[in-house]
Amino acid sequence: MTTATLTELQTERARLKALDARRELDEATAQTRRADDLLRAALAVRALLADVLRTVPARLAQAIEGEQDETRVHYLLSDAVHTLLDDIGRRAEAASSALPEFGARFRRGARPRSLQTVSQWADKQRWLIAGTNAPGKWRTDLTPYLRDIQDDLSEHSPVRTVVFIKSSGVGGTEAMFNWLGYCMHHLGNRDMLVVVPSLELRDRSFNPRLSKMIGENPPLADLVSRASRSSANRADILEYGANARIIKAGANSADSLRSDHLPYVICDEVDAYKWDVGGEGDPMTLIENRQRNFSRAKTFLVSTPTNADESRIDQAYQRSDRRRYHVPCPHCGDFHHLKFSNLKYRTEVAESPTPGAAEAKVVVDAWYVCESCGAEILEGEKPAMLARGRWIAERPRVKLVRGYHINALYAPIGLGLSWRQVAQKWVDVQGDTAALKAFVNTYLGEVWREEGDGADAASVLARVETYTLDTLLAARKVRRRTGGVDVQKDRLECSLVAWGDGEEGWLLDHEIFPGDTATPEPWDALGDYLRDARVAMVCVDAGYNTSMVMAFCAGKRWALPTKGVTGTGRPLIEDALRRNKRLRVRRKKGQPIEPLGVDQAKALIYARLKLPTPGPGYLHFPADPAFDDEYFAQLAAEQLVKRIRGTRVFSEWKQLRPRNEALDCLILALAACRLAGPLAGGTRATPSGAAADRDDGQAQDADQQSTDGPSASQSGADGAATATAAPPADTAAKVFAAMMAARAAKSRVRR
C-alpha cells in the first residue's frame, strides 16, 4: 500500500478545482446568448407590438358593437383586452425564433391575471368547516341569489356600490367574507376598510369570525402571520400578502374612520350606526372621504332594516336600481318575487300543558300561492325555483348603484327557516308590537312604520264613554291606579288612570292645582289629592322646579321624579338590569331621577289612540267635565313629522300648539304603571316594596284583593265588591268618587 505524498494531494485538489471551474464555464456558456440574436428577437417583438397596438381601437370597438348596457360593455372590454394580451404573448413567442427564450419569457410576462368573479373564487377556494348546516366546499348554487351580489363586487365589475337589504339568515354575511377572501387571495394588493357598528362588536364578533375563515382556508392562512406579537395580528388591522391591509373600524369611533385612504369598503349592519360620531358628523360621510382618491372604489352596504325614515340601508336601497329576486311559478312559469302576503298556512290549537291557560295556535302546514295562476306551491319546489330565478331592477336606468332586497322566504331548505316556521313566528308575534316589529325587520327585511304619528282631537273626543271608578271596580277590571304630574310655573296638572290587563287604561280625572310651584301650597294640595286617590305610583316631571319636585317625592316610595329624554331608540323606561345598576350608584347621592324615553312613549300613546276596539292597550275617556275640548286638543298637540338634513331623512316630534300638558300627564301615568311593576293577570300582585299605609310613605296597588281576610258583601248603590285590606277599597272608591263630584261642580281652571 502506497501513501500519497503532499505534492500529489495538492495536485489532485487543483485538478478538482479545475474541473469545477470548467463545469461552471460550460453552464455559463450554455446560458449565454449572442447579442445580435437578442437584438433581432427584441426588434421582432417590438415590430409585432407596434402592429398590434395600431389595431387595438378597432378591435375594442368591434367587441362592443351594438351593445348599450354599460355593465355588458365593461365585461366585453375586459374580455377583449384579456384575449388581446394572450394573443400578443403567443405571437411574440413565435416571432422571436432567433432567441426562443426571449419570446417565452415575454409571453409569460404578458399573460393577464385570470378574470375571476367573487362567486367563482368562492366556489374554487372557500371552505366552511364549522358553524354551518352545509360544511365543506362553498357552493353558490345553494344560494343562487347571492351570485349577482358577489359578482358585482368583482374587480372588473363597473358597479361602484352594492346595497343588500335583507332578512336575517340569508347569507349576507358570508357574501361579505367571500369578498374579503377574494381580495386577499385573488387580488392580493387591495387595502380594505371594514366598518361594524361599534368597536366592542368588532372585537366580540367580527374578529373571531374573520380568524375562523382564515383558519379554515389554507390559501388565506398562508398570507397572514400568526405570530402573537406581529403587527399583522392586531385587533384593528390585519396585514396580509406583501403590503396589503384590512382595517377594522367601529362606526362609534371617529378615530378609527380617519387618516387611511383605501379603495374598498364594507359597511356591516349600517342601520346600527349612529347619525353623529364624536361630534364629527355622519360616519358614512367620514367613510366616503376615505375613498375620494380612487376612481374605481367599491362599497358594500349590508344590513337588516329598522324604522322607516331612519333606516340607512333602506335609504341607500331607495337610491339604487332596486332589484328583487324573481322566481318562476312551477305551474304557470310566470316570474314573481316572493311576498309574505302570498304565504298561506293552516293552524291547529295545541294542547296546553297547564289547565286554563290561553290556547296556543300551531302552524301545521304552509304553502305559497302564485299570484298569476293561483296554484299552490309547496316548499319542496323552492330549490328549482331559486336555481331559475333572476334579479329584476325596478329602476334599470341607475347603473353604478345596485340594490338587492330579499326576505326569509328565499332561505334554502336546510340552511334557514322553513315556510312553516316563518308562518309560526308570524302567528306568535300577534298582539305584541315589539315582537311584530322584530318580525318585520328580521324576517321580511322591511322597515317598520309606526302607526302612532299623531292623533285627531275630534276623533278621540268622540270616544268618550260613561263609566266611573265604582263600575270598573265592580267589573273587576282595574289592576292598578297611577298618576302623572306635569309641572309648570303657575300650576300643577295631574292625570289619574286606572289600568287593567294588557295595559288597557281608563282615564279617571285630570286636575289642575293653580299656584306658584316654587311655593308649597300647590304641592300640599297635590299630595292630599293623590293620597285620597290611593294611587299605586305617580311620576312627577322634574324638568321644571326640580328642587320642589325632589322635595315632594322625598320619603314617598309611591312618588318618583322623572325627566324626559329624547331619542327614537330609547325605551319608555329602562330595562330592569340597567335601572338597578344605575340605582345602586345614585341612591348614595339621594333619590335618583328616572329617565323616560318620551319619543317612544308618544308613538305608543298615539298608536293606542288609533286602536278601534277595547282590549289590551286601548285608552278609555269618561264623559266628565275634566275631559273637555281643551283636554283633547292638548292630547293631540304633537305630530311625528319627517325632516331632511342633507341626504338624511329623519323623524321628530313637532308640537302643534303651545300647550300639551294632557299628553305629558298621560305619558307620566303610563310610565308610573310600568315602574310600579308588572300588572297581575289572574291574581293581583302587589308591587315590590308596597304597603297599605300612605302616612308612612308606602304604596300599593289600590285595587289589590286581599288573600288574608275574609270576603264581605257590600250593599248599596255601589254594588257588590270584595273586601280588601284596611282601609277597604270600596270605601276609598266612595270617598274618591265624592271628591271628584265636588270638584266637577267647581269651575275648571284652563289656560
Residue pairs with C-beta under 8 A, 6 or more apart in sequence:
4 12
33 99
33 101
37 98
37 99
38 99
38 102
40 98
40 99
41 95
41 96
41 97
41 98
41 99
41 102
41 103
42 96
42 102
44 95
44 96
44 98
45 92
45 95
45 96
45 102
45 103
45 106
47 95
48 88
48 91
48 92
48 95
49 88
49 92
52 84
52 87
52 88
52 91
56 84
59 80
59 84
60 77
60 80
60 81
63 76
63 77
63 79
63 80
64 73
64 76
64 77
64 80
67 73
67 76
70 158
70 399
71 157
71 158
71 159
71 399
74 156
74 157
74 158
75 156
78 115
78 156
79 115
81 112
82 112
82 115
85 110
85 111
85 112
86 110
86 111
86 112
88 110
89 106
89 107
89 108
89 109
89 110
89 111
90 107
92 103
92 106
92 107
92 110
93 100
93 103
93 104
93 106
93 107
94 103
95 103
96 102
96 103
96 106
97 103
113 186
115 156
116 154
116 182
116 186
117 150
117 151
117 154
117 157
118 150
118 151
118 153
118 154
118 175
118 178
118 179
118 182
119 140
119 146
119 147
119 150
119 151
119 178
121 178
121 181
121 182
121 185
121 186
122 138
122 140
122 150
122 178
122 181
122 182
123 137
123 138
123 139
123 140
125 181
125 185
125 217
125 219
126 137
126 138
126 178
126 181
126 217
127 136
127 137
127 138
127 216
127 217
128 134
128 135
128 136
128 137
128 138
128 216
129 135
129 216
130 212
130 216
131 212
133 414
133 415
134 142
134 414
134 415
138 174
138 178
140 146
140 147
140 150
141 387
142 412
142 415
143 170
143 171
143 386
143 412
143 415
144 386
144 387
144 389
145 170
145 325
145 386
145 389
145 391
145 404
145 406
145 410
146 171
146 174
146 175
148 323
148 391
148 404
149 162
149 164
149 175
149 404
150 175
150 178
150 179
151 157
152 159
152 162
152 402
153 159
153 162
153 179
153 182
153 298
153 300
154 182
155 186
155 187
158 399
158 400
159 298
159 399
159 400
159 401
159 402
160 296
160 297
160 298
160 299
160 400
160 401
161 298
161 299
161 300
161 301
161 316
161 320
161 400
161 401
161 402
162 298
162 299
162 300
162 301
162 402
162 404
163 301
163 313
163 316
163 317
163 320
163 401
163 402
163 403
163 404
164 172
164 175
164 300
164 301
164 302
164 303
164 313
164 403
164 404
164 406
165 303
165 304
165 305
165 313
165 314
165 316
165 317
165 403
165 404
165 405
165 445
166 172
166 302
166 303
166 304
166 404
166 405
166 406
166 407
166 445
167 304
167 406
167 407
167 408
167 442
167 443
167 444
167 445
168 304
168 408
168 442
168 443
169 408
169 411
169 416
169 417
170 406
170 407
170 408
170 410
170 411
170 416
171 415
172 302
173 209
173 268
173 302
175 302
176 266
176 268
176 300
176 302
177 209
177 210
177 213
179 266
179 300
180 192
180 194
180 210
180 213
180 246
180 266
181 213
181 217
181 220
183 190
183 192
183 264
184 220
184 223
184 240
184 241
184 244
184 246
185 219
185 220
185 223
188 223
188 241
188 242
188 244
189 241
189 242
189 243
189 244
190 244
190 262
190 263
190 264
191 244
191 245
191 246
191 247
191 260
191 262
191 263
191 264
192 245
192 246
192 247
192 262
192 264
192 265
192 266
193 246
193 247
193 249
193 260
193 262
193 264
193 265
193 266
193 287
193 290
194 206
194 246
194 247
194 248
194 249
194 265
194 266
194 268
195 249
195 250
195 251
195 257
195 265
195 266
195 267
195 268
195 273
195 283
195 287
196 202
196 205
196 206
196 248
196 249
196 250
196 251
196 268
196 269
197 250
197 251
197 252
197 268
197 269
197 272
197 273
198 250
198 251
198 252
198 253
198 272
199 249
199 250
199 252
199 253
199 256
200 250
201 250
202 235
202 236
202 248
202 249
202 250
203 235
206 248
206 268
207 235
207 248
210 238
210 246
210 248
213 220
214 220
214 221
214 224
215 221
220 240
223 240
223 241
224 232
224 233
224 238
224 239
224 240
225 232
225 233
225 239
226 233
227 233
230 239
231 237
231 239
232 238
232 239
232 240
235 248
236 247
236 248
236 249
236 256
237 245
237 246
237 247
237 248
238 245
238 246
238 248
239 245
240 246
245 262
247 256
247 260
247 262
249 256
249 257
250 256
251 257
251 267
251 270
251 272
251 273
251 274
251 277
251 283
252 274
252 277
253 277
253 278
254 277
254 278
254 280
254 283
254 286
255 278
257 277
257 283
257 286
257 287
257 290
258 286
258 290
260 290
261 290
261 291
261 292
261 293
261 294
262 290
262 291
262 294
263 291
263 294
263 296
263 297
263 298
264 297
264 298
264 299
265 287
265 290
265 291
265 297
265 298
265 299
265 300
266 299
266 300
266 302
267 273
267 284
267 287
267 299
267 300
267 301
267 302
267 303
268 302
268 303
269 302
269 303
269 304
270 284
270 301
270 302
270 303
270 312
270 313
270 316
271 303
271 304
271 305
271 306
271 311
271 312
271 313
272 303
273 283
273 284
273 312
274 283
275 282
275 648
275 650
276 282
277 283
277 286
280 286
282 646
282 648
284 312
287 299
291 297
291 299
301 312
301 313
301 316
302 313
303 312
303 313
304 313
304 441
304 442
304 445
305 311
305 313
305 314
305 441
305 445
305 446
305 447
305 448
306 441
306 447
306 448
307 447
307 448
307 449
307 450
307 568
307 651
308 314
308 447
308 448
308 449
308 450
309 447
309 642
309 649
309 650
309 651
310 568
310 649
310 650
310 651
311 447
314 447
315 647
315 648
315 649
316 401
316 403
317 403
317 405
318 403
319 398
319 401
319 403
320 395
320 398
320 401
320 402
320 403
321 393
321 394
321 395
321 396
321 397
321 398
321 399
321 401
321 402
321 403
322 393
322 394
322 395
322 403
322 405
323 391
323 392
323 393
323 394
323 402
323 403
323 404
323 405
324 337
324 391
324 392
324 394
324 405
324 406
325 337
325 338
325 389
325 390
325 391
325 404
325 406
325 410
326 335
326 336
326 337
326 389
326 390
326 391
326 392
327 335
327 336
327 337
327 338
327 385
327 386
327 388
327 389
328 334
328 335
328 385
328 388
328 389
329 335
329 336
329 370
329 372
329 373
329 375
329 377
329 385
330 377
330 381
330 384
330 385
331 370
331 373
331 375
331 377
332 370
332 372
332 373
332 375
334 370
334 372
334 373
335 389
335 390
335 392
336 370
336 371
336 372
337 392
338 368
338 407
338 409
338 410
339 371
340 407
340 409
340 422
340 426
340 443
340 444
342 368
342 369
342 370
342 371
343 366
343 367
343 368
343 369
343 409
343 419
343 422
343 423
344 366
344 367
344 368
344 369
344 376
345 363
345 365
345 366
345 367
345 419
345 420
345 423
345 427
346 363
346 364
346 365
346 366
347 361
347 362
347 363
347 364
347 427
348 361
348 362
348 364
349 359
349 360
349 361
349 362
350 359
350 360
350 361
350 362
352 358
352 359
352 360
361 427
362 424
363 420
363 423
363 424
363 427
364 420
365 420
366 379
366 418
366 419
366 420
366 422
366 423
367 376
367 377
367 378
367 379
367 419
368 376
368 377
368 379
368 409
368 419
369 375
369 376
369 377
370 377
377 385
379 413
379 418
379 419
379 420
380 413
382 412
382 413
383 412
383 413
386 410
386 412
391 404
393 402
405 445
406 445
407 443
407 444
407 445
407 446
408 416
408 417
408 422
408 442
408 443
408 444
408 445
409 419
409 422
411 417
417 425
417 443
422 443
425 439
425 443
426 439
426 443
428 435
429 435
429 436
429 438
429 439
430 436
431 616
433 607
437 448
440 446
440 447
440 448
441 447
441 448
450 603
450 607
450 640
451 606
451 607
451 610
452 602
452 603
452 604
452 605
452 606
452 607
452 608
452 609
452 610
452 640
453 603
453 606
453 639
453 640
454 606
454 636
454 638
454 639
454 640
455 606
455 609
455 610
455 635
455 636
456 636
457 629
457 632
457 633
457 635
457 636
458 632
460 609
460 621
460 632
460 635
460 636
461 621
461 629
461 632
463 620
463 621
464 621
464 622
464 623
464 627
465 620
465 621
465 622
465 623
466 622
466 623
467 506
467 620
467 622
468 622
468 737
469 478
469 498
469 508
469 733
469 736
469 737
470 718
470 719
470 733
470 734
470 737
471 719
472 478
472 498
472 500
472 506
473 703
473 721
473 729
473 730
473 733
474 718
474 719
474 720
474 721
477 498
477 500
477 501
477 504
477 506
478 498
478 499
478 500
478 506
478 702
478 703
479 499
479 500
479 501
479 679
479 680
479 684
479 701
479 703
480 498
480 499
480 536
480 537
480 673
480 676
480 679
480 701
480 702
480 703
481 496
481 497
481 498
481 499
481 508
481 533
481 534
481 535
481 536
481 701
481 702
481 703
482 496
482 497
482 499
482 535
482 536
482 537
482 538
482 539
482 669
482 670
482 672
482 673
482 676
483 494
483 495
483 496
483 497
483 530
483 533
483 535
483 537
483 538
483 539
483 668
483 669
483 672
484 494
484 495
484 497
484 538
484 539
484 664
484 665
484 666
484 667
484 668
484 669
484 670
484 671
484 672
485 492
485 493
485 494
485 526
485 538
485 539
485 540
485 541
485 665
485 668
486 492
486 493
486 494
486 541
486 661
486 664
486 665
486 668
487 517
487 540
487 541
487 542
487 543
487 544
487 545
487 548
487 549
488 517
488 544
488 661
489 516
489 517
489 544
489 545
490 514
490 515
490 516
490 517
491 512
491 513
491 514
491 515
491 517
491 522
491 749
491 751
492 512
492 513
492 515
492 517
492 522
492 523
492 526
493 510
493 511
493 512
493 513
493 661
493 662
493 665
494 509
494 510
494 511
494 512
494 513
494 526
494 529
494 530
494 538
494 665
495 507
495 509
495 510
495 662
495 665
495 666
495 668
495 669
496 507
496 508
496 509
496 510
496 511
496 533
496 535
496 669
497 505
497 506
497 507
497 508
497 666
497 669
497 670
497 673
498 505
498 506
498 508
498 703
499 505
499 506
499 673
499 679
500 506
500 679
501 616
501 679
501 681
502 615
502 616
502 617
502 679
503 616
503 617
503 670
503 673
503 679
504 614
504 615
504 616
504 617
504 618
504 619
504 620
505 608
505 618
505 619
505 620
505 669
505 670
505 673
506 620
506 622
507 619
507 620
507 621
507 622
507 627
507 666
508 533
508 622
508 740
509 533
509 624
509 626
509 740
509 743
510 626
510 627
510 631
510 662
510 665
511 529
511 626
511 743
512 748
512 749
512 750
513 522
513 525
513 526
513 529
514 522
514 749
515 521
515 522
515 525
516 522
517 523
517 544
517 545
517 548
518 545
518 548
523 548
523 551
523 552
526 552
527 552
530 538
530 558
530 559
531 694
532 735
532 736
532 739
533 702
533 736
534 694
534 702
534 729
534 732
534 736
535 558
535 672
535 699
535 702
536 558
536 672
536 676
536 687
536 690
536 699
536 700
536 701
536 702
537 558
537 559
537 560
537 672
537 673
537 675
537 676
537 687
537 699
538 558
538 559
538 560
538 668
538 669
538 672
539 560
539 561
539 562
539 594
539 596
539 668
539 669
539 671
539 672
539 675
540 549
540 552
540 553
540 559
540 560
540 561
540 562
540 668
541 549
541 562
541 563
541 564
541 664
541 668
542 549
542 550
542 561
542 562
542 563
542 593
543 563
543 564
546 561
546 593
549 561
550 561
550 590
550 591
552 559
553 559
553 560
553 561
553 591
554 591
555 697
556 697
556 699
557 689
557 690
557 697
557 698
557 699
558 694
558 697
558 698
558 699
560 594
560 672
560 675
561 591
561 593
561 594
562 593
562 594
562 595
562 596
562 668
562 671
563 593
563 594
563 595
563 596
564 595
564 596
564 598
564 667
565 595
565 596
565 597
565 598
566 598
566 599
567 597
567 599
568 599
568 600
568 651
570 595
570 597
570 599
570 600
571 597
571 600
572 596
572 597
572 600
572 601
572 604
572 667
572 670
572 671
572 674
573 579
573 594
573 596
573 597
573 671
573 674
573 675
574 582
574 595
582 592
583 592
586 592
594 671
594 675
596 667
596 668
596 671
598 667
599 653
601 667
601 670
601 671
602 638
602 640
602 653
602 663
602 667
603 640
604 670
605 619
605 663
605 666
605 667
605 670
606 640
607 617
608 617
608 618
608 619
609 619
609 635
611 617
611 618
611 619
614 620
619 666
621 627
621 632
624 740
624 744
625 744
625 748
626 744
626 748
628 748
628 750
630 750
631 662
632 662
633 657
634 657
634 659
634 660
634 661
634 662
634 663
635 662
635 663
635 666
636 656
636 663
637 655
637 656
637 657
637 659
637 660
637 662
637 663
638 653
638 654
638 655
638 656
638 660
638 663
639 653
639 654
639 656
640 651
640 652
640 653
640 654
641 651
641 652
641 653
641 654
642 649
642 650
642 651
643 649
643 650
643 651
643 652
659 751
673 679
676 687
676 699
676 701
677 685
677 687
677 688
678 685
680 701
683 705
684 701
684 703
684 704
684 705
685 701
685 704
686 700
686 701
686 704
687 699
687 700
687 701
689 698
689 699
690 698
690 699
690 700
690 701
691 698
691 699
691 700
692 698
692 700
692 725
692 726
692 727
702 729
702 732
703 724
703 729
704 724
704 725
705 722
705 724
706 723
706 724
706 725
708 725
709 723
709 724
709 725
710 723
711 722
711 723
712 722
712 723
713 720
714 720
714 721
714 723
714 730
718 730
718 733
718 734
721 729
721 730
721 733
723 730
724 730
